[in-house]
Amino acid sequence: MDRNNRKSLEETMIRKISLSAVAVSLFASLAAAAVDFDRGGFDLKAEIDNSAVVIPEPTQDKNAFTDWLFGKKPPAPALAEWTIMVFSSAKNDLEPYLLKDLNEMEMIGSTAKVNIVAEVGRIDGYDSSDGDWKGVRRDLITKDTDKTKMGSKMLQDMGMTDMGDYRNVAAFGKWAKAAYPAKKYMLIISNHGSGWEKGLAKTRVDKGISYDEQSGNHINTPQLGLALKEIGKLDVFGTDACLMQMAEVVYEIKDSVDYIVGSEETEPGDGYTYNTFLGPVIAKPTMTGLELGKQAVNAYADHYDSIDQGHTQSLAKGSSVNKLLTVTNDFAAAMMASGEKALAVSARDASINFAIEENRDLYDFTRRVVEGSANADVKLKGQALMTFITGELVLTNRTRNDKGGYWSGPKEYILAKGMAAYFPGGSLATGYADLAWAKASQWDEFVTWINQP
């Protein structure tokens, strides 16, 4: 028998066996359902339709039917490379900018290998575009050329939930990971940010991110740590928000994320330019977490370089943050032992600071101390801290000097090396002692020492 005849015979046998199996399965199901074949008058088609037998749909895959017949499970669909989650509270004066961000995302859109999902909230008072819808909703971002309104599919209407509640960030992250599983995950929180501290208000101290004017709440730094812990491991965490790249913040979240993207300084209202950030990710979805983190920094910096606007943006390595505490403690201890308090004060006051004056670049402060110190141990420990910041901790740092304007003078952001810290000119602000950084490090003792008469 030749091969063609043999193959034809095998296919005929499989068809016969398959049809016989279907018949046996079908009539067994009908019998189990107590169909009386002897009573006559029953509608066989209706009985088949009502039976529990599931016959696979016709398919071009020749193996699909026999796989079903013999109980072989089909392969699971391919896992996406990335799921990028954006938690964007437009429930404040940033509404027009955050709506623009969504349309920038739609210029790129999700693919089979990269999911882009967003949770967005709006309230009355700032922007009436795109139907002036209100509340909070979850969207799968799909490609759309209309830059004036959203074309993406709304997946869930969440009502007027509180985007200043860390538990809702956690819920969004967990939902996105379950609904759109991937090999790697990035979470971006887009809104106002204030590092750990935003100064005294009349009734409270504002410190954190994701301000919701409808509820009056925001997510403070310890709560941010709780939210990320609840979500589970992230490859990249980005803050499309002001003033978030500082020791006090990264220490709170270090165990939940591999790479942290943020700005030491305020961000312009426009924030991320999402199309230039996401486009290369779609083109190369196999990017590692390190590569994607660098892409986020570079897309941001390239945009503001192109319009000659001052900026800071950096990428920190989460697993290096524990060592940041160690080398900072060593440096602080050497300084306090040296007694060079006047040098510490002058270095603090001269080092590059940001919109919140108490936020200053840690490297620049240390550099000024090292250059002015007469103590060998201070120089040794200070140099170790500087080397660590620009080597192991901050993997990418992009800055551009600001020319200044009506509200402020020029800023030499080139002096900033990617990680700020809290340098109060007086006593520690309320709530600082609650931070994991304050509890674990000697930094609070150090800044208190600097400020003592």
Secondary structure, DSSP 8 states (H G I E B T S, - for coil): --HHHHHHHHHHHHHHHHHHHHHHHHHHHHHHTT--TTS----HHHHHHHSS-------S-HHHHHHHHTT--------EEEEEEEEEEESSTTHHHHHHHHHHHHTT---SSEEEEEEEEE-TTS---GGG--EEEEEE------SSS--SEEEEEEES--TT-HHHHHHHHHHHHHHS-EEEEEEEEES-B-TT---B-SS-B--SEEEETTTTEEE-HHHHHHHHHHH--EEEEEEESSS--BHHHHHHHGGGEEEEEE-SS---TT---HHHHHHHHHH-TT--HHHHHHHHHHHHHHHHHHTT--EEEEEEEGGGHHHHHHHHHHHHHHHHHHT-HHHHHHHHHHS-B-SSTTEEEHHHHHHHHHHH---HHHHHHHHHHHHHIIIIIEEEEEEE-B---SS---B-GGG--S-EEE--SSS--TTGGGSHHHHHSSHHHHHHHHH--
